[in-house]
Amino acid sequence: MRAEQVEAERRRRVEEFLRDIGTSPAQSSSRNPLEQPWGMTPEEFSHRCGPMLMKLFTDARDETAALTEQIEKVEREIDDRVSALYGL
């Protein structure tokens, strides 16, 4: 899967998560920490949204973290190939 496809899948999952917790993806901004559940701790999430939604958070965090790892792997492969191509 290409990085763009994985990024699109991660975005789809983030939007689903935002809707599930009662936030409109259209009204959210990139500065909203909820836009990056893979980077939030359970404590940060609980502080913002309360403990009742923790299962939604942990599911979204785990899925988006896995997708983020895929994106990083593909980007490293691209970097390695470009470096090899240019002899860097």
QUIVEN-V284274 format. One record per residue. N is the residue number from 1. OMEGA is omega in radians with two decimals (999 if undefined). Layout:
# QUIVEN-V284274
N	OMEGA
N	OMEGA
This chain:
# QUIVEN-V284274
1	-3.14
2	-3.11
3	-3.12
4	3.12
5	3.13
6	3.10
7	3.11
8	3.11
9	3.10
10	3.12
11	3.11
12	-3.12
13	3.10
14	3.12
15	3.09
16	3.11
17	-3.14
18	3.10
19	-3.12
20	-3.12
21	3.05
22	3.12
23	3.12
24	3.08
25	-3.12
26	-3.11
27	3.11
28	3.11
29	-3.13
30	3.11
31	3.14
32	-3.13
33	3.12
34	3.08
35	3.14
36	-3.09
37	3.14
38	-3.12
39	-3.12
40	3.00
41	3.07
42	3.13
43	3.10
44	-3.14
45	-3.12
46	3.11
47	-3.11
48	-2.96
49	-3.13
50	-3.05
51	-3.08
52	-3.08
53	-3.03
54	3.14
55	3.08
56	3.14
57	-3.06
58	3.07
59	-3.14
60	-3.14
61	-3.10
62	3.13
63	-3.11
64	3.06
65	3.11
66	3.10
67	3.10
68	3.08
69	3.10
70	-3.14
71	-3.13
72	3.12
73	3.14
74	3.14
75	3.07
76	3.11
77	3.11
78	3.12
79	3.14
80	-3.13
81	3.13
82	3.11
83	3.13
84	-3.13
85	-3.10
86	3.09
87	-3.14
88	999
